[in-house]
Amino acid sequence: MVREDLRNIAIIAHVDHGKTTLVDEMLKQGGVFRENQVTEDRVMDNNALERERGITILAKNTAIHYKDIKINVIDTPGHADFGGEVERILKMVNGVILLVDAAEGPMPQTRFVLQRALELNHKVIVVINKIDRADARIEEVMDEVLELLFDLDASDEQLESPTLFCSGRAGTASLSPYEAGKDLQPLFETILSHIPAPEGDPESELQLLVSSIDYNEYVGRIGIGRIERGSIKQGQDVLITNFHSDATPKKTRIVSLYQIDGLNRVPVQSAKMGDIVCFSGAEDITIGDTITSMTCPEPLEFVKVGEPTMEMTFAVNDSPFAGREGKFVTSRQLRDRLFKELLKDVSLRVSEGDTTDCFNVAGRGEMHLSILVENMRREGFELCCSTPRVLYKEIDGVKCEPFELVTADVPNDYVGTVVEELSRRKGDLLEMNPNGNGTRMKIEYSIPARCLIGYRNVFMSATRGEGIINSIFEGYKPYKGDIQIRFTGSLVASEDGETTSYGCYNSQERGNLFVGPGMNVYEGMVVGINPKGEDIAINPCKKKQLTAIRSAGADEKLILTPPIIMSLEEAIEFIADDELIEVTPKSIRIRKRILNKELRMKAESRAKKAAAEK
C-alpha cells in the first residue's frame, strides 16, 4: 500500500544556508499560524543556545498540510559537530531538500549530508537559496552542485533532481533563476510530485525504528520514529528489539502516543505505516531499537553513526570556590547527568576516568562538547574541564590521527597570513580558487584535527573578522608529528584574595589580564596571558603601602586596560595541558591543575626528568 496522503522529508544543508528560515516560511504558508499571528524568527530553534548562536543543534520535527496531504518536515543541524543528528533522522524520511547558498555554493557539510542521503537512495530536491543576495552566482552554484553529485556517485535519477530557486526570508520559490517567485507553492508542488509517498503493508506485523529520543520529567523517555509497517495503538503491548544486539527482546506497553501537527505533539489513539510518532512507556528504549509486535520480533538495521574524534575530561570542581555558585556539585550528580545525555546523543561516549571524580567524554568536535558543558552550567552544574585531545587509532600498525577538511573564504588581503599559519600547523593545501567577484579566495586544506584546536580565534583576528572558516571530519591518516600550537604563557595568581586597582595596574605590564579590580581570585588561578611562552606568577591582590610621607607620584591616576572576558569556547581553545576550566552557572575561570606553586614546579621537574630518560 502507498500512503498518498503523506510525505516525509528532511531539509539538509551546510550551517547558515537558511534551513530554519525556510521552514519558518513553509509553516506560515502551510497554515500552521494564523494570518495575524505574531511569530518569532526561526521558531524551530526553540533551545536558548540555538537562538543565541543562530545555529540548529537538535533535529526537530514539524508537519505542514498542503492540499489535504500531510508533509512531515525535519529541520536538521548544519554544523559538522552535530552530524550524528543528521545521520539518524535520515532513516525517518523518503527524500531530502538539499539547500545551497546562492553565493557560497556547496560547502564541506553539504557534501557530508548529501552523501548520507544518497547512500540511503533518497530522492533529492535541490534548492538554491538566498538568490536575492547581491553576490549571488546562481549558474556557477548550479554547476558546482551537479559536480558534487557526480563526485558522490549519484544515480542517473538523482543526477536529474529538480532544482528550485528560493529566497527563504522572503518566502518565495521559482522554477526559473530569472523569474522571481510569489510564494512557496512551486516547492510544495515539487515535494508532492518528486518525493515518494511511504510504502508498506499497514496490515502486517508492527515495525517501528526509533531514530530519536526525547526526555520528559513526567513520563520519562519518549521514543520518536517512523512506522515501517503495521500499525500501533495506545495501550498496546510490544517488544523492544535491536538488530545489533543478541539480548532477549523486552516486553513493554505503549502508554501514550503522539503525532506531530505544526509545532505541537497531538495525542492520538493509533497510527499506521508511514507515520512519524512519539510514544512513552518504554523506560529502556534507546536510539536504534525497533518496536515490534509481540508475535513477530523482527528488528531493523540502524544506520552506523560516526565515531567520536575528540575527548575531554569532566571532573568535580575542587577549586577553593567550589560549591559557591552551583546547585549540582557531586560526582554522583555529574555521572548521572552525563549518562543521561547518552540517551539522546548517539555521537557521544562517556567512560569512567582515572579517579571516581572524573569522566572521559568523547564527541565529534570542540563545539559538540562545549554545547554539552554550556547546557550543564545553565542547569546548575559545577565542574572542571580539561583541554580537548584527539583520539588516535592504530591502523595496520601505524599510529593515525583524525584529519579535518578545512574550507576558508578569505579576503585577498589576508590570504598570505592564513596560508602561512595553516601550513605551519601541518596542513596540506588542496585547492585555492577566486570566489565571488574576485575580491575573495576560497582555500581548502587537509589538516590534523589537533592542529585546529585554538585556530578559529587566530583566524578571525588574522582576517579582521571578515573570513569564514568551516571544517568537517575527513578521516584518519598517519600521525604528522609533534607541533607547538600555543606560544603564549599564563599569568598565574600567587595568592588568594580580592584584586585591587593597584595590583592590576602593576600586573598588566606583564600581559593582558582576565580580571579587573574587586574580583575574588585564588592561588593557581590563571588571571591573564603573557607573550613570553612561559607561566609568570603575579599578585593582582597587592595593596599600596600607605605612609605619612608624600612622594611625587603618590596621587597619579591608575589607568587600567579592560580585562579580556573569555567565552567557554575561547577558554577551551586557550588552555594548556596543565590547566583546567572551572565552569559554574555564573563564572568561567581558568586554573592550573595543581594550584600550589611549589607542588606545581616539582611536578614539572619530574615530568621533564621522565621525558629525558625516555
Secondary structure, DSSP 8 states (H G I E B T S, - for coil): -B-TTEEEEEEEESTTSSHHHHHHHHHHHTTSS-TT----SSTT--SHHHHHHT---S-EEEEEEETTEEEEEEE---SGGGHHHHHHHGGG-SEEEEEEETTT-S-HHHHHHHHHHHHTT-EEEEEEE-TTSTT--HHHHHHHHHHHHHHTT--HHHHT--EEEEETTTTEEESSTTS--SSSHHHHHHHHHHS---BS-TTS--EEEEEEEEEETTTEEEEEEEEEESEEETT-EEEEE-TT--S--EEEE--EEEEEEBTEEEE-SEEETT-EEEEE--TT--TT-EEE-SS--------------EEEEEE---STTTTSS-SB-SHHHHHHHHHHHTTT-TT-EEEE-SSTTEEEEEESSHHHHHHHHHHHHHTTB-EEE---EE--EEETTEEEEEEEEEEEEEEGGGHHHHHHHHHHTT-EEEEEEEETTTTEEEEEEEEEHHHHTTHHHHHHHHTTT--EEEEEEEEEEE----------EEEEE-S-EE--HHHHHHHTTSSEES--TT-EE-TTEEEEEETTSS-EEE-TT------SS--TTTT------------HHHHHHH--TTEEEEE-SS-EEEEESS-SHHHHHHHHHHHHHHHHH-
